[in-house]
Amino acid sequence: MAHRYVFLEAAAKDLFKLMRHNQPLLHAIVATHIPTILQAPYKAGEPKKGDLAHVRAYDLRVKGVAYRLIYEVEGGVVSFIAIGPHDTAYERARRR
């Protein structure tokens, strides 16, 4: 069963900023990676530890750059919290 999803307003802004500068990344996230997460959110991303223990992180790489989609799962809804390059995504998730 595929889950529904929502973007926090800040995560939507993250995606918009990435979209303006990197169309292949946007396409990869929307067409491939989000559907993969929605099909099996507990298998797609790895659980984090410490102050981010409530979220999961999905790793992807586009043109040699590592990106993370940080999300949490509640019931049948996947909430995307932060999207961005590796360290930036984790910093944003901690603040949100």
Backbone torsions as a table, in degrees:
resi	resn	phi	psi	omega
1	MET	NA	129.0	177.3
2	ALA	-81.3	141.9	179.0
3	HIS	-87.3	160.7	170.5
4	ARG	-84.0	165.1	178.0
5	TYR	-141.8	156.0	174.8
6	VAL	-138.4	154.2	173.9
7	PHE	-110.9	131.5	167.1
8	LEU	-61.0	151.7	-178.7
9	GLU	-55.4	-41.1	-179.9
10	ALA	-65.6	-37.0	178.4
11	ALA	-68.1	-36.0	176.7
12	ALA	-63.9	-37.8	176.6
13	LYS	-66.0	-39.1	176.3
14	ASP	-57.2	-47.4	-178.1
15	LEU	-64.2	-40.9	179.3
16	PHE	-62.1	-43.2	179.2
17	LYS	-62.1	-41.8	178.2
18	LEU	-65.8	-38.6	-177.5
19	MET	-62.1	-39.0	-177.4
20	ARG	-63.0	-30.3	-173.0
21	HIS	-109.6	-11.4	-172.4
22	ASN	-150.7	82.9	-179.0
23	GLN	-61.3	-40.4	178.1
24	PRO	-60.8	-36.3	177.8
25	LEU	-65.6	-45.3	178.3
26	LEU	-58.0	-47.4	-179.5
27	HIS	-60.3	-44.2	-179.7
28	ALA	-62.6	-43.0	-179.0
29	ILE	-65.2	-50.0	-174.0
30	VAL	-73.7	-41.8	-174.0
31	ALA	-85.9	-27.4	-173.8
32	THR	-117.4	-54.3	-168.2
33	HIS	-77.9	-42.2	176.9
34	ILE	-62.7	-46.3	176.6
35	PRO	-59.6	-36.0	177.2
36	THR	-62.7	-44.4	178.5
37	ILE	-63.4	-43.0	-176.5
38	LEU	-66.6	-29.7	178.9
39	GLN	-69.8	-38.5	-177.5
40	ALA	-151.3	75.2	-173.7
41	PRO	-62.6	-27.2	-179.5
42	TYR	-82.0	-18.9	177.7
43	LYS	-96.3	-29.8	-174.2
44	ALA	-69.4	-45.6	-176.7
45	GLY	-111.9	155.6	-179.6
46	GLU	-94.8	142.8	178.6
47	PRO	-69.6	142.5	179.5
48	LYS	-94.9	169.6	-178.3
49	LYS	-122.3	171.6	176.2
50	GLY	69.9	-134.2	-176.3
51	ASP	-72.3	-7.2	176.1
52	LEU	-112.6	25.2	-176.3
53	ALA	-64.3	-17.7	-178.5
54	HIS	-86.4	-2.4	-176.7
55	VAL	-122.3	170.0	174.9
56	ARG	-123.5	154.4	-179.9
57	ALA	-125.7	128.8	177.1
58	TYR	-104.0	126.0	-177.4
59	ASP	-96.4	137.4	172.4
60	LEU	-145.5	158.9	-178.1
61	ARG	-134.4	127.7	177.5
62	VAL	-130.7	123.7	-179.5
63	LYS	51.8	41.2	175.0
64	GLY	80.5	2.8	179.7
65	VAL	-107.4	131.8	179.9
66	ALA	-85.2	129.3	177.2
67	TYR	-122.3	158.9	177.2
68	ARG	-131.8	139.7	168.8
69	LEU	-108.9	114.9	-178.1
70	ILE	-99.7	127.3	-176.4
71	TYR	-147.8	165.0	172.4
72	GLU	-130.9	155.4	-177.5
73	VAL	-119.2	126.6	175.4
74	GLU	-134.0	114.6	-177.1
75	GLY	61.9	-126.6	-179.4
76	GLY	-100.2	18.9	-176.1
77	VAL	-120.4	129.5	173.8
78	VAL	-100.3	121.8	179.0
79	SER	-106.6	116.7	177.7
80	PHE	-82.3	127.3	-173.3
81	ILE	-102.8	-41.2	-178.4
82	ALA	-153.0	147.3	178.1
83	ILE	-139.4	132.2	177.6
84	GLY	167.6	-174.2	175.0
85	PRO	-58.2	156.2	-171.2
86	HIS	-40.5	-69.4	-174.9
87	ASP	-66.9	-38.4	-179.8
88	THR	-61.8	-42.8	-179.2
89	ALA	-62.3	-43.0	179.5
90	TYR	-66.4	-40.4	177.7
91	GLU	-61.3	-45.1	179.7
92	ARG	-63.4	-42.7	-179.4
93	ALA	-61.9	-37.7	179.0
94	ARG	-63.4	-36.0	-178.9
95	ARG	-77.4	-19.7	-173.3
96	ARG	-95.5	NA	NA
